[in-house]
Amino acid sequence: MTDAAHGHAVQEPRGLTRRAVEWGVAALLLAIAALVVWDNLRIGAGWDDSGPQAGYFPLRVGVAVGIAALAVAWQARRERAQELFATWEQLRSVSQVLVPLLVYVALITTLGIYVASALFIAAFMRFAGGYAWWKSLALGVFTNLLLFVVFEIQFKVPLPKGPLEAWLGY
């Protein structure tokens, strides 16, 4: 493609096509459906003297998801245009939020929600916001101390805790 006003070539944006995403979604749904069907056949998906077995209804949901996956694959096969779903730059921007969020969720199980949240807030402020480390850590810690007081002490709502809370007697 050329820029008519200046006569030089214009770079087409590159990235992930809609068709590729549809194929990926179809494959993921089909894998999930196969797992659901297999597992529910394993535990029993029929009808016995007492009524439906444990896997009766989940198996049918798995079959419905499998049919939906085949419909998505059929649509992807028919798609001829190479319309972009997202550019590589857009996907990079999404990953800058998604990857830390996945790390945060994983850390909740080992560090507890308060420590993981303090680290998440501090890291996000530092790397995405460009704030100084001391400000980032101070706000992360202060915010989660406040949340701890509100949820654990005032409302008596137990949230996932880690070794720090255990060490402090909670």
C-alpha positions as CSV (number, residue, x, y, z in Angstrom):
1,M,0.0,0.0,0.0
2,T,1.3,3.5,-0.8
3,D,0.6,6.8,0.8
4,A,-1.0,8.9,-2.0
5,A,0.0,12.2,-0.5
6,H,3.7,11.4,-0.2
7,G,4.2,8.5,-2.6
8,H,5.9,6.2,-0.2
9,A,5.0,2.7,1.0
10,V,2.9,2.5,4.2
11,Q,3.5,-0.5,6.5
12,E,0.4,-2.6,7.0
13,P,-0.2,-3.3,10.7
14,R,0.7,-6.8,11.6
15,G,-0.7,-9.0,14.3
16,L,-3.0,-11.8,15.2
17,T,-5.8,-12.5,12.6
18,R,-9.4,-13.0,13.6
19,R,-9.3,-16.4,11.8
20,A,-6.4,-17.6,13.9
21,V,-8.1,-16.5,17.1
22,E,-11.3,-18.3,16.1
23,W,-9.3,-21.5,15.4
24,G,-7.6,-21.2,18.8
25,V,-11.0,-20.7,20.6
26,A,-12.4,-23.7,18.7
27,A,-9.5,-25.9,19.7
28,L,-9.6,-24.8,23.3
29,L,-13.4,-25.3,23.6
30,L,-13.1,-28.7,21.9
31,A,-10.4,-29.8,24.4
32,I,-12.5,-28.6,27.3
33,A,-15.5,-30.4,26.0
34,A,-13.6,-33.6,25.4
35,L,-12.2,-33.5,29.0
36,V,-15.7,-32.8,30.4
37,V,-17.3,-35.7,28.4
38,W,-14.4,-38.1,29.3
39,D,-14.5,-37.3,33.0
40,N,-18.2,-37.6,33.3
41,L,-18.3,-40.9,31.4
42,R,-15.7,-42.1,33.9
43,I,-17.9,-41.2,36.9
44,G,-21.1,-42.3,35.4
45,A,-23.3,-40.2,33.1
46,G,-26.3,-42.5,32.7
47,W,-29.6,-43.1,34.4
48,D,-29.9,-45.7,37.2
49,D,-32.7,-46.8,39.6
50,S,-32.3,-43.6,41.7
51,G,-32.3,-41.2,38.8
52,P,-29.5,-39.4,36.9
53,Q,-25.9,-40.3,37.9
54,A,-23.4,-37.6,38.9
55,G,-22.2,-37.0,35.4
56,Y,-25.5,-37.0,33.6
57,F,-26.1,-33.3,33.2
58,P,-22.4,-32.2,33.1
59,L,-21.9,-34.7,30.2
60,R,-24.7,-33.0,28.2
61,V,-23.1,-29.6,28.9
62,G,-19.8,-31.0,27.6
63,V,-21.5,-32.2,24.4
64,A,-23.1,-28.8,23.9
65,V,-19.7,-27.1,24.4
66,G,-18.3,-29.5,21.8
67,I,-21.0,-28.7,19.3
68,A,-20.3,-25.0,19.9
69,A,-16.6,-25.6,19.3
70,L,-17.4,-27.3,16.0
71,A,-19.6,-24.4,15.0
72,V,-16.7,-22.0,15.8
73,A,-14.3,-24.1,13.8
74,W,-16.7,-24.2,10.9
75,Q,-17.0,-20.5,10.9
76,A,-13.2,-20.1,11.1
77,R,-12.8,-22.5,8.1
78,R,-15.2,-20.4,6.1
79,E,-13.5,-17.1,7.0
80,R,-11.4,-15.9,4.1
81,A,-10.5,-12.3,5.1
82,Q,-7.3,-11.7,7.0
83,E,-8.9,-9.2,9.3
84,L,-6.8,-8.4,12.3
85,F,-8.0,-9.3,15.7
86,A,-5.3,-7.3,17.4
87,T,-1.9,-5.9,16.4
88,W,1.2,-7.2,18.1
89,E,1.5,-3.8,19.8
90,Q,-2.0,-4.1,21.2
91,L,-1.3,-7.7,22.4
92,R,1.9,-6.5,24.1
93,S,-0.1,-3.8,26.0
94,V,-2.7,-6.4,27.1
95,S,0.1,-8.7,28.2
96,Q,1.6,-5.9,30.4
97,V,-1.5,-6.2,32.5
98,L,-2.4,-9.8,32.1
99,V,0.9,-11.4,33.0
100,P,1.3,-9.4,36.3
101,L,-2.3,-10.2,37.1
102,L,-1.7,-14.0,36.6
103,V,1.4,-13.7,38.8
104,Y,-0.7,-11.9,41.4
105,V,-3.4,-14.6,41.4
106,A,-0.7,-17.3,41.8
107,L,1.0,-15.5,44.6
108,I,-2.3,-15.3,46.6
109,T,-2.2,-19.0,47.3
110,T,1.3,-18.9,48.7
111,L,1.7,-15.4,50.2
112,G,-2.0,-14.6,51.1
113,I,-4.1,-11.9,49.6
114,Y,-2.8,-9.0,51.6
115,V,1.0,-9.5,50.9
116,A,0.3,-10.4,47.2
117,S,-1.9,-7.3,46.8
118,A,0.7,-5.1,48.4
119,L,3.3,-6.4,46.0
120,F,0.9,-6.1,43.1
121,I,0.0,-2.5,43.8
122,A,3.7,-1.5,44.4
123,A,4.9,-3.2,41.3
124,F,2.2,-1.7,39.1
125,M,2.8,1.7,40.5
126,R,6.5,1.4,39.9
127,F,6.5,-0.2,36.4
128,A,3.3,1.1,34.9
129,G,3.1,4.4,36.7
130,G,6.7,5.3,37.1
131,Y,6.4,6.2,40.8
132,A,9.4,5.9,43.1
133,W,9.8,2.6,44.9
134,W,9.3,4.1,48.4
135,K,5.9,5.6,47.3
136,S,4.9,2.4,45.6
137,L,5.7,0.2,48.6
138,A,4.2,2.7,51.1
139,L,0.9,2.8,49.3
140,G,0.8,-0.9,48.7
141,V,1.4,-1.7,52.3
142,F,-0.9,1.1,53.6
143,T,-3.8,0.0,51.3
144,N,-3.5,-3.6,52.4
145,L,-3.2,-2.7,56.1
146,L,-6.4,-0.7,55.7
147,L,-8.1,-3.6,53.9
148,F,-6.9,-6.0,56.6
149,V,-8.5,-3.9,59.3
150,V,-11.7,-3.5,57.4
151,F,-12.2,-7.1,56.3
152,E,-10.5,-9.2,59.0
153,I,-11.1,-7.1,62.1
154,Q,-14.2,-5.0,61.5
155,F,-16.3,-7.3,59.2
156,K,-14.7,-10.6,60.3
157,V,-14.5,-11.8,56.7
158,P,-11.7,-14.3,56.4
159,L,-9.6,-13.9,53.2
160,P,-6.7,-16.1,52.1
161,K,-3.8,-15.6,54.4
162,G,-0.1,-16.5,54.0
163,P,2.9,-17.0,56.2
164,L,3.1,-13.4,57.4
165,E,-0.5,-13.4,58.8
166,A,0.2,-16.8,60.4
167,W,3.4,-15.4,62.0
168,L,1.4,-12.4,63.3
169,G,-1.2,-14.8,64.8
170,Y,-4.1,-14.5,62.2
